[in-house]
Amino acid sequence: MLKPRLSIIAIFLFLSTSLVAQYRWDFGVNLGAANYLGEVGGQEETRRDFVFDMKWNRTQFAVGGFARYKMTPKLAVNMGLNWGRIRGNDSNSKNPARVARNLSFVNDIIELSARMEFTLFYDNDVGGRGYYNPDMRIYGFLGAGVMKHNPRATYQGPLAEYNGNKYDLQPLKTEGVDYGLWEFVLPAGLGVYFTHKKVHRFGWELGYRFTFTDYLDDVSGTYASYDEVDQGNPELAYAMSNRTTDESLAQAAEYAEEYGMDTPNAGSFAPGEKRGDPTNSDGYMFMQLSYSYVIKGKSSFYKKRYNWIKTKKRVRRKSRAKF
């Protein structure tokens, strides 16, 4: 818990001490979509890494803001704060085992990160018309940060007093594990932006987040017994751990016949049986559009790049009238 908080303080200290150099900065906002890779939902096959097992109709929102400091013409550091939502639902899959398991979740992630941006391609005269406006930059990025997450799910089942209500899953210990909600994250990806009139910057970015947790979806290991879940409310905790129903088993049997796979049964979801895949950590992805405003200064860097814009004012000399 302490290490992620220290990382947040360090990032903000870096930001505040660097603000003395107002040139080379741009400040902006992001808006886009979020998706995730984990154990819940997915395609009809067993889990595949990276984006190949994502269910695109589970895409949610992502918003944020950032400050970018250009260290050299080809290298910049970006400090950003993002809020994104990810979700998954086994009933949205066609994999028989997942459909029968019948788990679901939604998770709001708050991410604070710092990263390096490396220019891969640059054109200061898009279109080649000689106007030098706009310019374009394609870049790759790699960084590190911290995130706060909290998986939740809605109970749908025979316990009438809980039915239809949404609950935080981590306190329930659905797998008998007390995992953390603060985690480190490594963002990496590609982006492009166009700078209009040297101050208005419009961009697009695709970034994947590598995490160090397998519990973004509250699923990782094996089913817990009644005695292993949270004893503050074991009835609810056990019900949220195992959400297999007769309906989900029947639907799974149809998919198993269609795809030539094994048909799961209720015994596959008993305490001690496989619930997730602990050999792979979960990950998530942001795809965002951005706008930022460039703060122009009078540094040597600024003069080298923009000095050609300036034109000398024509000075009118007073002449003596001749009679």
MARZA-141813 format. One line per 3 residues: number of its first residue (from 1); their letters; for each residue x, y, z negated of N, C-alpha, C. Coordinates in nm, 3 decimals, decimal comma, padded with zeros to 5 digits. Atoms other than C-alpha are relative to their C-alpha. Layout:
% MARZA-141813
NUM	a	X:Y:Z:X:Y:Z:X:Y:Z  ...
This chain:
% MARZA-141813
1	mlk	00,082:-00,119:00,000:00,000:00,000:00,000:00,086:00,126:00,000  -00,084:-00,119:00,014:00,285:00,238:-00,089:00,075:00,033:00,127  -00,082:-00,025:-00,118:00,495:00,193:00,227:-00,076:00,073:00,110
4	prl	00,073:-00,076:-00,102:00,222:00,301:00,475:-00,022:00,144:-00,037  00,021:-00,138:00,043:00,151:00,611:00,265:00,127:00,082:00,013  -00,128:-00,070:-00,016:00,521:00,702:00,260:00,027:00,031:00,146
7	sii	-00,018:-00,023:-00,143:00,526:00,665:00,640:-00,084:00,119:00,046  00,085:-00,113:-00,036:00,234:00,909:00,671:00,064:00,131:-00,044  -00,064:-00,121:00,052:00,414:01,165:00,451:00,121:00,037:00,085
10	aif	-00,120:-00,026:-00,080:00,735:01,127:00,655:-00,034:00,060:00,136  00,041:-00,050:-00,131:00,554:01,185:00,986:-00,045:00,145:-00,010  00,047:-00,136:00,014:00,383:01,500:00,859:00,112:00,097:-00,037
13	lfl	-00,116:-00,085:00,031:00,709:01,635:00,712:00,079:00,032:00,126  -00,069:-00,023:-00,127:00,872:01,590:01,052:-00,074:00,102:00,083  00,081:-00,091:-00,079:00,585:01,772:01,216:00,011:00,142:-00,052
16	sts	00,001:-00,134:00,056:00,586:02,065:00,974:00,136:00,068:00,013  -00,131:-00,061:-00,011:00,964:02,120:00,981:00,037:00,034:00,143  -00,031:-00,025:-00,140:00,971:02,110:01,361:-00,079:00,114:00,060
19	lva	00,086:-00,102:-00,057:00,705:02,375:01,407:00,071:00,135:00,018  -00,073:-00,125:-00,018:00,969:02,649:01,386:00,037:00,020:00,146  -00,033:-00,010:-00,142:01,047:02,569:01,749:-00,129:-00,011:00,081
22	qyr	00,131:00,003:-00,064:00,716:02,664:01,908:00,007:-00,031:00,149  -00,014:00,039:-00,139:00,849:02,631:02,261:00,014:-00,151:00,010  -00,003:00,143:-00,028:00,834:02,284:02,417:-00,119:-00,076:-00,059
25	wdf	00,113:00,069:00,063:00,511:02,203:02,228:-00,125:00,004:00,087  00,138:-00,009:-00,045:00,167:02,109:02,351:-00,088:-00,075:-00,099  00,093:00,053:00,098:-00,135:02,032:02,133:-00,129:-00,038:00,072
28	gvn	00,117:00,042:-00,077:-00,436:01,833:02,250:-00,090:-00,098:-00,071  00,099:00,095:00,050:-00,727:01,595:02,204:-00,014:-00,116:00,099  00,023:00,119:-00,081:-00,806:01,243:02,332:-00,145:-00,046:-00,013
31	lga	00,134:00,060:00,004:-01,136:01,077:02,419:-00,001:-00,119:00,096  00,000:00,115:-00,089:-01,184:00,727:02,555:-00,063:-00,123:-00,061  00,059:00,128:00,035:-01,249:00,359:02,491:00,098:-00,087:-00,078
34	any	-00,082:00,091:00,080:-01,124:00,087:02,255:-00,052:-00,142:00,018  00,036:00,142:-00,004:-01,119:-00,293:02,274:00,103:-00,077:-00,082  -00,090:00,074:00,089:-00,950:-00,573:02,081:00,022:-00,142:00,050
37	lge	-00,033:00,140:-00,028:-00,785:-00,915:02,112:00,014:-00,073:-00,133  -00,006:00,077:00,124:-00,849:-01,165:01,835:-00,076:-00,129:00,014  00,066:00,130:00,000:-01,043:-01,475:01,737:-00,149:00,004:00,032
40	vgg	00,146:-00,007:-00,013:-01,402:-01,350:01,771:-00,038:00,042:00,142  00,044:-00,032:-00,136:-01,582:-01,344:02,107:00,094:-00,061:00,102  -00,093:00,047:-00,102:-01,366:-01,378:02,417:-00,068:-00,077:00,111
43	qee	00,048:00,073:-00,117:-01,399:-01,580:02,735:-00,034:-00,145:-00,036  00,041:00,137:00,025:-01,503:-01,944:02,777:00,116:-00,091:-00,038  -00,116:00,081:00,034:-01,147:-02,076:02,740:00,045:00,031:-00,143
46	trr	-00,058:-00,030:00,131:-00,946:-02,095:02,417:00,083:00,127:00,013  -00,065:-00,130:00,003:-00,755:-01,785:02,313:00,117:00,011:00,096  -00,114:-00,036:-00,083:-00,520:-01,623:02,564:00,053:00,134:-00,047
49	dfv	-00,062:-00,121:00,053:-00,275:-01,347:02,477:-00,029:00,122:00,084  00,011:-00,133:-00,059:-00,283:-00,977:02,560:-00,144:00,027:00,042  00,134:-00,044:-00,036:-00,588:-00,852:02,758:-00,085:-00,109:00,065
52	fdm	00,068:00,100:-00,081:-00,685:-01,181:02,923:-00,116:-00,068:-00,072  00,110:00,061:00,074:-00,927:-01,288:02,648:-00,097:00,106:-00,052  00,088:-00,106:00,046:-01,100:-00,952:02,597:-00,136:-00,008:00,067
55	kwn	00,135:-00,013:-00,054:-01,474:-00,914:02,642:-00,024:00,150:00,025  00,005:-00,143:-00,032:-01,506:-00,583:02,826:-00,133:00,063:-00,035  00,127:-00,060:00,040:-01,874:-00,540:02,740:-00,008:00,026:-00,150
58	rtq	-00,010:-00,035:00,143:-01,766:-00,511:02,374:00,080:00,128:-00,020  -00,080:-00,122:00,009:-01,575:-00,190:02,453:-00,072:00,106:-00,082  00,053:-00,104:00,087:-01,624:00,088:02,197:00,073:00,132:00,025
61	fav	-00,055:-00,135:-00,020:-01,509:00,451:02,152:00,136:00,016:-00,070  -00,124:-00,041:00,066:-01,175:00,610:02,060:00,017:00,150:00,019  -00,023:-00,145:-00,007:-01,110:00,978:01,979:00,123:00,034:-00,085
64	ggf	-00,117:-00,038:00,079:-00,810:01,163:01,843:00,058:00,133:00,042  -00,074:-00,122:-00,030:-00,566:01,451:01,854:00,149:-00,026:-00,010  -00,145:00,024:-00,001:-00,193:01,489:01,905:00,077:00,130:00,015
67	ary	-00,096:-00,107:-00,026:00,106:01,719:01,911:00,121:-00,063:00,065  -00,113:00,057:-00,075:00,387:01,660:02,161:00,112:00,103:00,008  -00,118:-00,086:-00,003:00,737:01,802:02,144:00,099:-00,053:00,103
70	kmt	-00,091:00,042:-00,107:00,960:01,789:02,453:00,144:00,024:-00,044  -00,138:-00,007:00,048:01,315:01,711:02,338:00,096:00,031:00,114  -00,079:-00,023:-00,120:01,469:01,700:02,687:-00,098:-00,002:00,118
73	pkl	00,093:00,005:-00,114:01,322:01,728:03,039:-00,062:-00,138:00,024  00,053:00,134:-00,025:01,269:01,348:03,038:-00,038:-00,076:-00,127  00,026:00,069:00,125:01,211:01,266:02,672:-00,081:00,089:-00,094
76	avn	00,085:-00,074:00,092:00,935:01,374:02,432:-00,040:-00,089:-00,117  00,054:00,072:00,114:00,807:01,275:02,090:-00,144:00,045:-00,020  00,143:-00,026:00,013:00,432:01,250:02,033:-00,048:-00,050:-00,136
79	mgl	00,058:00,036:00,129:00,259:01,251:01,694:-00,151:00,009:00,010  00,144:00,003:-00,025:-00,105:01,145:01,704:-00,079:-00,064:-00,113  00,096:00,057:00,093:-00,406:01,067:01,489:-00,121:-00,045:00,080
82	nwg	00,110:00,055:-00,078:-00,673:00,838:01,639:-00,100:-00,072:-00,089  00,106:00,078:00,065:-01,003:00,694:01,527:-00,069:-00,081:00,110  00,061:00,086:-00,100:-01,130:00,395:01,722:-00,081:-00,111:-00,064
85	rir	00,084:00,109:00,050:-01,396:00,128:01,680:00,017:-00,122:00,089  -00,007:00,126:-00,072:-01,353:-00,236:01,779:-00,109:-00,093:-00,054  00,101:00,095:00,045:-01,606:-00,518:01,764:00,008:-00,128:00,082
88	gnd	00,005:00,128:-00,069:-01,659:-00,880:01,860:-00,118:-00,081:-00,049  00,115:00,082:00,035:-01,939:-01,134:01,860:00,014:-00,135:00,069  -00,014:00,134:-00,057:-01,912:-01,510:01,908:-00,114:-00,034:00,095
91	sns	00,114:00,030:-00,086:-02,257:-01,522:02,064:00,017:00,062:00,138  -00,028:-00,062:-00,128:-02,116:-01,306:02,343:00,098:-00,082:00,084  -00,095:00,087:-00,069:-01,867:-01,581:02,434:-00,073:-00,118:00,063
94	knp	00,053:00,125:-00,054:-01,920:-01,902:02,633:00,086:-00,118:-00,043  -00,080:00,108:00,055:-01,659:-02,102:02,443:-00,086:-00,074:-00,103  00,092:00,072:00,089:-01,862:-02,378:02,269:00,034:00,012:-00,148
97	arv	-00,038:-00,006:00,141:-01,661:-02,372:01,945:-00,028:00,137:-00,060  00,025:-00,134:00,051:-01,688:-01,996:01,911:-00,149:00,030:-00,009  00,145:-00,022:00,002:-02,058:-01,987:02,000:-00,061:-00,068:-00,122
100	arn	00,052:00,073:00,116:-02,130:-02,249:01,734:00,043:00,065:-00,131  -00,051:-00,068:00,121:-01,915:-02,064:01,478:-00,085:00,122:-00,034  00,100:-00,105:00,014:-02,139:-01,759:01,531:00,045:00,116:-00,090
103	lsf	-00,048:-00,113:00,080:-01,917:-01,496:01,363:-00,008:00,129:00,080  00,000:-00,132:-00,064:-01,925:-01,123:01,437:00,061:00,099:-00,096  -00,059:-00,105:00,084:-01,764:-00,803:01,309:00,000:00,132:00,076
106	vnd	-00,029:-00,132:-00,055:-01,720:-00,431:01,366:00,101:00,064:-00,093  -00,109:-00,053:00,080:-01,412:-00,241:01,249:00,038:00,139:00,050  -00,045:-00,135:-00,032:-01,335:00,132:01,242:00,146:00,014:-00,043
109	iie	-00,145:-00,009:00,025:-00,959:00,193:01,269:00,043:00,146:00,005  -00,064:-00,131:00,001:-00,782:00,515:01,170:00,150:-00,023:00,013  -00,142:00,027:-00,032:-00,431:00,524:01,317:00,079:00,130:00,003
112	lsa	-00,095:-00,112:-00,005:-00,145:00,766:01,255:00,133:-00,054:00,051  -00,122:00,056:-00,060:00,163:00,716:01,473:00,090:00,109:00,056  -00,099:-00,083:-00,070:00,477:00,873:01,615:00,065:-00,089:00,105
115	rme	-00,053:00,083:-00,108:00,621:00,758:01,946:00,088:00,084:00,092  -00,084:-00,064:-00,100:00,877:00,836:02,212:-00,064:-00,020:00,138  00,052:00,008:-00,136:00,761:00,916:02,567:00,117:00,018:00,097
118	ftl	-00,111:00,000:-00,095:01,004:00,838:02,851:-00,054:00,026:00,141  00,047:-00,033:-00,135:00,952:01,000:03,192:00,047:-00,105:00,100  -00,031:00,098:-00,103:00,935:00,740:03,470:-00,001:00,061:00,140
121	fyd	00,009:-00,069:-00,129:00,842:00,973:03,757:-00,050:00,142:-00,024  00,039:-00,140:00,018:00,811:01,350:03,791:-00,005:00,069:00,135  00,015:-00,078:-00,123:00,685:01,574:04,072:-00,050:00,138:-00,041
124	ndv	00,039:-00,134:00,043:00,679:01,950:04,011:-00,076:00,077:00,107  00,078:-00,067:-00,106:00,493:02,027:04,335:-00,091:-00,105:00,065  00,093:00,101:-00,051:00,203:01,783:04,379:-00,068:00,051:00,127
127	ggr	00,056:-00,042:-00,128:00,089:01,801:04,739:00,100:00,065:00,092  -00,107:-00,057:-00,081:00,412:01,965:04,857:-00,038:00,128:00,073  00,044:-00,123:-00,066:00,246:02,300:04,934:00,085:00,121:-00,036
130	gyy	-00,086:-00,110:00,038:00,513:02,510:04,772:-00,054:00,088:-00,109  00,059:-00,081:00,106:00,286:02,640:04,498:00,053:-00,038:-00,139  -00,050:00,050:00,127:00,452:02,438:04,221:-00,110:-00,003:-00,106
133	npd	00,114:00,010:00,091:00,110:02,382:04,067:-00,105:-00,092:00,063  -00,051:00,043:00,131:00,015:02,138:03,935:00,123:-00,088:00,013  -00,106:00,101:-00,001:00,310:01,923:03,836:-00,055:-00,127:-00,066
136	mri	00,047:00,130:00,047:00,272:01,554:03,752:00,114:-00,075:-00,066  -00,100:00,081:00,070:00,452:01,325:03,511:-00,061:-00,136:-00,035  00,037:00,135:00,041:00,423:00,946:03,471:00,101:-00,044:-00,106
139	ygf	-00,090:00,033:00,111:00,564:00,815:03,144:-00,039:-00,132:-00,064  00,023:00,115:00,086:00,598:00,508:02,927:00,023:00,042:-00,143  -00,020:-00,038:00,139:00,581:00,518:02,549:00,010:-00,122:-00,090
142	lga	-00,020:00,104:00,101:00,680:00,312:02,247:00,016:00,070:-00,134  -00,007:-00,068:00,128:00,633:00,402:01,883:-00,034:-00,091:-00,117  00,035:00,072:00,122:00,536:00,303:01,530:-00,094:00,087:-00,082
145	gvm	00,093:-00,075:00,082:00,268:00,400:01,285:-00,066:-00,089:-00,104  00,078:00,072:00,099:00,021:00,294:01,020:-00,148:00,012:00,037  00,144:-00,005:-00,024:-00,349:00,215:01,036:-00,075:-00,044:-00,124
148	khn	00,094:00,041:00,107:-00,638:00,182:00,794:-00,120:-00,063:00,070  00,113:00,068:-00,064:-00,908:-00,070:00,892:-00,090:-00,060:-00,106  00,096:00,055:00,094:-01,215:-00,224:00,732:-00,107:-00,079:00,075
151	pra	00,098:00,079:-00,074:-01,401:-00,513:00,904:-00,131:-00,014:-00,077  00,134:00,012:00,059:-01,777:-00,528:00,844:-00,085:-00,090:00,089  00,091:00,084:-00,079:-02,061:-00,753:00,957:-00,140:00,008:-00,060
154	tyq	00,140:00,003:00,043:-02,440:-00,773:00,938:-00,043:-00,143:-00,026  00,045:00,135:00,033:-02,590:-01,072:00,764:-00,135:-00,027:00,066  00,124:00,048:-00,060:-02,856:-01,262:00,960:-00,016:-00,145:-00,041
157	gpl	00,015:00,137:00,046:-02,980:-01,571:00,780:-00,115:-00,015:-00,097  00,114:00,033:00,086:-03,212:-01,732:00,528:-00,007:00,077:-00,132  00,002:-00,074:00,127:-03,111:-01,515:00,228:-00,071:00,133:00,022
160	aey	00,085:-00,113:-00,036:-03,394:-01,263:00,253:00,050:00,131:-00,060  -00,041:-00,125:00,065:-03,246:-01,011:00,008:00,121:00,065:00,068  -00,117:-00,053:-00,070:-02,935:-00,969:00,228:-00,023:00,020:00,149
163	ngn	00,022:00,005:-00,144:-03,086:-01,011:00,570:-00,011:00,140:00,063  00,004:-00,126:-00,072:-03,021:-00,723:00,812:00,091:00,108:-00,057  -00,090:-00,097:00,062:-02,773:-00,544:00,583:00,145:-00,024:00,045
166	kyd	-00,140:00,008:-00,041:-02,411:-00,466:00,676:00,089:00,001:-00,124  -00,087:00,015:00,117:-02,131:-00,566:00,435:00,148:00,006:00,041  -00,146:00,006:-00,016:-01,756:-00,506:00,403:00,044:-00,144:-00,024
169	lqp	-00,037:00,142:00,006:-01,591:-00,843:00,462:00,122:-00,027:-00,088  -00,123:00,026:00,075:-01,252:-00,802:00,294:-00,025:-00,030:-00,148  00,023:00,031:00,142:-01,388:-00,788:-00,065:-00,067:-00,136:-00,023
172	lkt	00,071:00,127:00,017:-01,591:-01,106:-00,002:00,093:-00,121:00,005  -00,097:00,110:-00,009:-01,277:-01,318:00,059:-00,061:-00,120:00,074  00,069:00,105:-00,076:-01,450:-01,520:00,331:00,089:-00,120:00,030
175	egv	-00,093:00,112:-00,018:-01,136:-01,734:00,373:00,080:-00,026:-00,127  -00,074:00,014:00,125:-01,026:-01,713:00,010:00,128:00,080:-00,004  -00,122:-00,078:-00,013:-00,760:-01,457:00,112:-00,030:00,148:-00,029
178	dyg	00,015:-00,142:00,032:-00,720:-01,105:-00,029:00,100:00,079:00,085  -00,093:-00,067:-00,091:-00,561:-00,933:00,274:-00,009:00,152:-00,016  -00,006:-00,145:00,013:-00,462:-00,566:00,294:-00,075:00,072:00,111
181	lwe	00,069:-00,083:-00,098:-00,648:-00,288:00,475:00,090:00,107:00,060  -00,104:-00,087:-00,058:-00,335:-00,076:00,539:00,103:-00,088:00,068  -00,095:00,083:-00,074:-00,106:-00,217:00,807:00,085:00,087:00,093
184	fvl	-00,085:-00,064:-00,100:00,183:-00,117:01,032:-00,048:-00,036:00,140  00,043:00,022:-00,138:00,119:-00,087:01,406:00,106:00,053:00,094  -00,096:-00,041:-00,102:00,338:-00,058:01,717:-00,074:00,032:00,129
187	pag	00,067:-00,036:-00,127:00,179:00,138:02,008:00,099:-00,001:00,116  -00,082:00,002:-00,121:00,314:00,085:02,361:-00,092:00,010:00,120  00,085:-00,010:-00,118:00,185:00,172:02,705:00,052:00,096:00,105
190	lgv	-00,031:-00,088:-00,112:00,179:00,399:03,011:-00,100:00,115:00,004  00,089:-00,115:-00,015:00,033:00,741:03,085:00,043:00,089:00,114  -00,030:-00,099:-00,104:00,019:01,023:03,338:-00,070:00,129:-00,039
193	yft	00,070:-00,127:00,020:-00,059:01,393:03,309:00,039:00,098:00,108  -00,019:-00,110:-00,093:-00,095:01,694:03,536:-00,003:00,130:-00,079  -00,003:-00,129:00,068:-00,002:02,043:03,418:-00,043:00,108:00,098
196	hkk	00,059:-00,102:-00,087:-00,213:02,321:03,572:00,038:00,138:-00,052  -00,042:-00,136:00,034:-00,073:02,675:03,574:00,091:00,004:-00,122  -00,104:00,011:00,102:00,198:02,560:03,333:-00,051:-00,007:-00,143
199	vhr	00,050:00,001:00,137:-00,033:02,563:03,028:-00,112:-00,100:-00,024  00,112:00,093:00,017:-00,335:02,334:03,088:00,043:-00,139:00,047  -00,052:00,133:-00,028:-00,243:01,967:03,072:-00,112:-00,104:-00,012
202	fgw	00,105:00,101:-00,005:-00,485:01,688:03,175:00,066:-00,136:00,021  -00,069:00,128:-00,007:-00,388:01,326:03,122:-00,091:-00,121:-00,013  00,064:00,131:00,017:-00,485:00,958:03,121:00,105:-00,094:-00,056
205	elg	-00,096:00,086:00,068:-00,328:00,690:02,905:-00,063:-00,134:-00,034  00,040:00,135:00,039:-00,350:00,315:02,844:00,105:-00,053:-00,095  -00,096:00,046:00,099:-00,190:00,182:02,528:-00,050:-00,118:-00,079
208	yrf	00,032:00,118:00,082:-00,185:-00,150:02,346:00,067:00,014:-00,136  -00,053:-00,007:00,136:-00,135:-00,174:01,970:00,032:-00,140:-00,053  -00,042:00,124:00,062:00,067:-00,463:01,831:-00,007:00,018:-00,152
211	tft	00,017:-00,014:00,145:-00,024:-00,522:01,466:00,071:-00,113:-00,073  -00,062:00,101:00,085:00,109:-00,727:01,175:-00,105:-00,067:-00,089  00,108:00,065:00,074:-00,228:-00,860:01,061:-00,083:-00,085:00,095
214	dyl	00,090:00,084:-00,077:-00,459:-01,135:01,181:-00,144:00,015:-00,052  00,131:-00,016:00,063:-00,758:-00,994:00,992:-00,074:00,124:00,045  00,084:-00,108:-00,051:-00,890:-00,712:01,208:-00,144:-00,046:00,014
217	ddv	00,133:00,058:-00,016:-01,186:-00,945:01,264:-00,042:-00,085:-00,119  00,027:00,079:00,121:-01,174:-01,109:00,917:00,009:-00,150:00,026  -00,011:00,142:-00,035:-01,084:-01,441:01,083:00,146:-00,033:00,026
220	sgt	-00,139:00,038:-00,024:-00,748:-01,617:01,067:00,027:-00,148:-00,028  -00,042:00,133:00,041:-00,721:-01,948:00,880:-00,109:-00,104:-00,001  00,097:00,109:00,015:-00,966:-02,204:00,744:-00,121:00,046:-00,081
223	yas	00,122:-00,030:00,076:-01,316:-02,207:00,595:00,028:-00,020:-00,149  -00,018:00,008:00,145:-01,319:-02,142:00,220:-00,116:-00,076:-00,063  00,105:00,066:00,077:-01,513:-02,340:-00,036:-00,078:00,105:-00,080
226	yde	00,084:-00,091:00,080:-01,784:-02,187:-00,255:00,081:00,059:-00,115  -00,079:-00,047:00,115:-01,530:-02,156:-00,541:00,114:00,092:00,042  -00,113:-00,080:-00,045:-01,268:-01,982:-00,325:-00,041:00,141:00,045
229	vdq	00,043:-00,133:-00,044:-01,477:-01,689:-00,200:-00,017:00,089:-00,122  00,016:-00,096:00,109:-01,542:-01,376:-00,406:-00,107:-00,046:-00,098  00,092:00,050:00,101:-01,703:-01,479:-00,731:-00,090:00,109:-00,058
232	gnp	00,092:-00,105:00,041:-01,866:-01,142:-00,784:-00,138:-00,020:00,061  00,125:00,033:-00,069:-02,132:-01,249:-00,533:00,027:-00,119:00,092  -00,041:00,116:-00,080:-02,042:-01,602:-00,420:-00,105:-00,044:00,101
235	ela	00,105:00,041:-00,092:-02,379:-01,667:-00,256:00,011:00,075:00,132  -00,015:-00,080:-00,121:-02,340:-01,378:-00,011:00,133:-00,028:00,068  -00,133:00,021:-00,057:-01,965:-01,434:00,036:00,007:-00,132:00,077
238	yam	-00,003:00,131:-00,066:-02,013:-01,803:00,123:-00,086:00,002:00,126  00,087:-00,010:-00,117:-02,299:-01,720:00,360:00,067:00,078:00,112  -00,070:-00,077:-00,103:-02,084:-01,461:00,542:00,121:-00,075:00,054
241	snr	-00,114:00,080:-00,045:-01,796:-01,709:00,563:-00,042:-00,099:00,107  00,048:00,102:-00,094:-01,999:-01,976:00,743:-00,137:00,044:00,052  00,125:-00,051:-00,057:-02,265:-01,833:00,976:-00,052:-00,088:00,115
244	ttd	00,050:00,095:-00,100:-02,320:-02,141:01,193:-00,147:-00,032:-00,028  00,142:00,030:00,012:-02,691:-02,207:01,258:-00,038:-00,111:00,098  00,049:00,101:-00,094:-02,898:-02,471:01,435:-00,008:00,058:00,141
247	esl	00,012:-00,066:-00,131:-02,956:-02,220:01,716:00,137:00,014:00,066  -00,134:-00,016:-00,059:-02,583:-02,150:01,764:00,059:-00,134:00,042  -00,048:00,134:-00,038:-02,506:-02,525:01,768:-00,067:-00,047:00,129
250	aqa	00,071:00,041:-00,121:-02,774:-02,582:02,033:00,054:00,074:00,123  -00,055:-00,077:-00,111:-02,638:-02,300:02,252:00,140:-00,050:00,036  -00,136:00,051:-00,024:-02,284:-02,435:02,209:-00,003:-00,131:00,076
253	aey	00,011:00,129:-00,070:-02,396:-02,780:02,325:-00,027:00,021:00,149  00,028:-00,030:-00,140:-02,529:-02,628:02,649:00,127:00,044:00,072  -00,124:-00,045:-00,062:-02,199:-02,451:02,721:00,101:-00,115:00,010
256	aee	-00,093:00,114:-00,003:-02,000:-02,767:02,635:-00,030:-00,090:00,118  00,038:00,082:-00,114:-02,195:-02,962:02,895:00,033:00,070:00,131  -00,026:-00,077:-00,122:-02,158:-02,683:03,152:00,147:00,003:00,035
259	ygm	-00,144:-00,016:-00,025:-01,781:-02,647:03,113:00,080:-00,128:-00,027  -00,070:00,127:00,021:-01,698:-03,011:03,032:00,089:00,001:-00,122  -00,078:-00,009:00,123:-01,577:-02,937:02,677:-00,066:-00,084:-00,110
262	dtp	00,054:00,075:00,113:-01,624:-03,114:02,344:-00,115:00,077:-00,065  00,115:-00,062:00,065:-01,955:-03,049:02,169:00,026:00,011:-00,150  -00,024:-00,016:00,144:-01,905:-02,900:01,819:-00,120:-00,047:-00,081
265	nag	00,108:00,038:00,092:-02,107:-03,020:01,521:00,017:00,074:-00,131  -00,002:-00,077:00,125:-02,187:-02,878:01,179:00,121:-00,033:-00,086  -00,115:00,037:00,080:-01,900:-03,073:01,022:00,127:00,073:00,037
268	sfa	-00,119:-00,075:-00,045:-01,652:-02,867:01,224:00,016:00,131:-00,075  -00,003:-00,131:00,065:-01,734:-02,565:01,006:-00,011:-00,014:-00,152  00,000:00,026:00,144:-01,704:-02,720:00,659:00,125:00,059:-00,064
271	pge	-00,120:-00,051:00,069:-01,458:-02,591:00,392:00,124:-00,081:00,035  -00,127:00,063:-00,037:-01,099:-02,662:00,493:00,017:-00,018:00,148  -00,009:00,012:-00,145:-01,180:-02,681:00,865:00,051:00,131:00,062
274	krg	-00,056:-00,116:-00,071:-01,023:-02,446:01,120:-00,106:00,107:00,023  00,089:-00,114:-00,021:-01,185:-02,100:01,129:00,059:00,100:00,099  -00,070:-00,090:-00,091:-00,923:-01,902:01,323:00,134:-00,057:00,040
277	dpt	-00,134:00,041:-00,046:-00,568:-01,913:01,462:00,104:00,088:-00,067  -00,096:-00,083:00,074:-00,307:-01,787:01,212:00,133:00,020:00,070  -00,129:-00,013:-00,068:-00,023:-01,820:01,465:00,010:00,127:00,084
280	nsd	-00,001:-00,122:-00,079:-00,124:-01,498:01,647:-00,062:00,115:-00,078  00,058:-00,119:00,061:-00,178:-01,149:01,508:-00,102:00,063:00,094  00,097:-00,071:-00,082:-00,472:-00,941:01,628:00,063:00,125:00,060
283	gym	-00,045:-00,124:-00,062:-00,423:-00,641:01,857:-00,118:00,077:00,054  00,107:-00,080:-00,058:-00,626:-00,358:02,002:00,057:00,096:00,103  -00,043:-00,083:-00,113:-00,614:-00,124:02,300:-00,084:00,126:00,006
286	fmq	00,067:-00,127:-00,025:-00,700:00,242:02,361:00,024:00,041:00,145  -00,012:-00,065:-00,130:-00,768:00,390:02,705:-00,068:00,135:-00,012  00,053:-00,132:00,032:-00,811:00,768:02,678:00,035:00,104:00,105
289	lsy	-00,027:-00,122:-00,074:-00,839:01,090:02,872:00,043:00,106:-00,100  -00,050:-00,100:00,093:-00,664:01,390:02,722:00,005:00,139:00,063  -00,026:-00,139:-00,038:-00,643:01,767:02,736:00,090:00,061:-00,106
292	syv	-00,086:-00,070:00,095:-00,367:01,974:02,578:00,039:00,137:00,055  -00,042:-00,136:-00,036:-00,248:02,334:02,578:00,148:00,015:-00,033  -00,145:-00,012:00,015:00,120:02,407:02,629:00,036:00,135:-00,062
295	ikg	-00,051:-00,122:00,064:00,287:02,658:02,398:00,132:00,035:00,065  -00,123:-00,040:-00,070:00,542:02,841:02,614:00,079:00,097:-00,086  -00,087:-00,087:00,076:00,839:03,003:02,449:00,108:00,060:00,087
298	kss	-00,106:-00,065:-00,073:01,156:03,184:02,547:00,135:-00,065:-00,028  -00,124:00,070:00,022:01,414:02,918:02,476:00,078:-00,014:00,130  -00,080:00,024:-00,121:01,695:02,831:02,715:-00,067:-00,106:00,086
301	fyk	00,074:00,104:-00,074:01,488:02,526:02,810:-00,112:00,064:00,081  00,111:-00,067:-00,068:01,192:02,747:02,897:00,051:00,085:00,115  -00,052:-00,087:-00,104:01,401:02,996:03,093:00,049:-00,080:00,120
304	kry	-00,052:00,082:-00,109:01,565:02,719:03,294:-00,112:-00,051:00,089  00,108:00,060:-00,076:01,228:02,575:03,398:-00,094:00,103:00,061  00,104:-00,092:-00,042:01,003:02,881:03,430:00,049:00,139:00,043
307	nwi	-00,051:-00,134:-00,027:01,231:03,178:03,493:-00,031:00,046:00,142  00,026:-00,036:-00,139:01,160:03,164:03,868:-00,138:00,064:00,017  00,135:-00,056:-00,011:00,798:03,264:03,797:00,003:00,152:-00,013
310	ktk	-00,001:-00,143:00,031:00,894:03,606:03,671:00,040:00,082:00,122  -00,035:-00,094:-00,107:00,908:03,894:03,915:00,032:00,134:-00,062  -00,039:-00,129:00,053:01,077:04,222:03,855:-00,102:00,107:00,039
313	krv	00,094:-00,107:-00,027:00,849:04,516:03,822:00,066:00,108:00,085  -00,051:-00,105:-00,087:00,890:04,776:04,086:-00,004:00,133:-00,073  -00,009:-00,127:00,072:01,011:05,101:03,932:-00,009:00,115:00,099
316	rrk	00,017:-00,117:-00,086:00,888:05,417:04,095:00,085:00,115:-00,053  -00,085:-00,113:00,039:01,141:05,698:04,094:-00,067:00,131:00,037  00,057:-00,133:-00,025:01,023:06,051:04,064:00,092:00,079:00,096
319	sra	-00,079:-00,079:-00,095:01,135:06,266:04,353:-00,043:00,148:-00,011  00,025:-00,144:00,011:01,165:06,644:04,351:-00,068:00,049:00,126  00,073:-00,055:-00,115:00,921:06,823:04,571:00,089:00,094:00,080
322	kf	-00,078:-00,085:-00,090:01,075:06,992:04,871:-00,092:00,102:00,066  00,078:-00,108:-00,061:00,942:07,327:04,992:00,075:00,061:00,116
